[in-house]
Amino acid sequence: MKSEKMGLTFKQKQIYDFIVLFEKQVGVYPTYRQIAAGKIEDTQLIPQRASTNHIFRTMNALVERKWIEKMSNRKCGIKIL
């Protein structure tokens, strides 16, 4: 039985798109702090978040909704599904 991706909220989509773009431009997936900063090469792409706790909760939501997978054996262990 194949699981379907669930829809994303606006902020979840922003963070998902940032992760994808960061990986394409930099070659690695971002850390939670890099996502919270919202910048790639000094260009602000998404609003800066004051706390990485918000990013942590959003990442868990992306996992639950089947958009990403967290890989615990790597520092920036994210896999886009």
Residue, then its C-alpha position, 0 to 999 in steps of 0.5 A: m500500500k503506497s502512502e500519499k503525500m499530504g498537503l503542506t501549509f504555507k510555512q511548511k512549503q516555504i521551508y520545504d522549498f528552501i531545503v530543496l533550493f539549498e541542496k541544489q545550490v550548495g550541494v548539501y542539505p541545510t542544518y536547522r540553524q541554516i534553515a532558521a536563518g533563511k539565507i543562501e549565500d547572504t541572500q534572504l530567501i525565507p523569513q528568518r525564524a528566531s528559534t530552531n524549535h520552530i524548524f524542528r516542529t516543521m521538519n517533524a510535520l514534513v516527515e509525518r506528511k511524507w515530504i522528507e525523511k530524516m536519516s539519523n546517521r548523518k549530521c544533515g540527514i534529510k532525504i527528499l521523498 
